[in-house]
Amino acid sequence: MTKKTWKIGDSHSSSMLIDWTSNRVFGALSWDENPVHFDDKRMQNTHFKKPIANGIQCISCIGAAIVDMFCSDDTMVIAIEQHNSFIKPVHVGDSITATIEVESIPKEDEYWLQAMVTRGEDGEVAIACRFRVRVLHA
């Protein structure tokens, strides 16, 4: 079996729609019932103007990109460190795309990734992240 490796600059993307159903399900699963995610009427009185998606739900799109890039019949991946910056809101109803890129390889089977979540067709960066992941061979 040839061991799969990745190099600096390798990248992958994943997309999702943050719709009302996924927003509600995520809120229930995470026990996050913060009205900023669900209360359209109250949010109209804020500078956001409408409900915003849970930031962790949006980051899960990065997780999907990581799994797509690093998992195979012979490999699995775990995140061991992450740093997040929430730059712009993602609203319920927005489509988002998460893009990851290998930034550095500190040791065998360990990778630092630059990651970002962009929203809509304009591609504005909503979330910027760094992840350190470890690839498991099994």
Beta strands, then each sheet from edge to edge (+ up, - down):
strand 1: 11-17
strand 2: 75-86
strand 3: 95-107
strand 4: 110-119
strand 5: 124-137
sheet 1: 1+ 3- 4+ 5- 2+
end
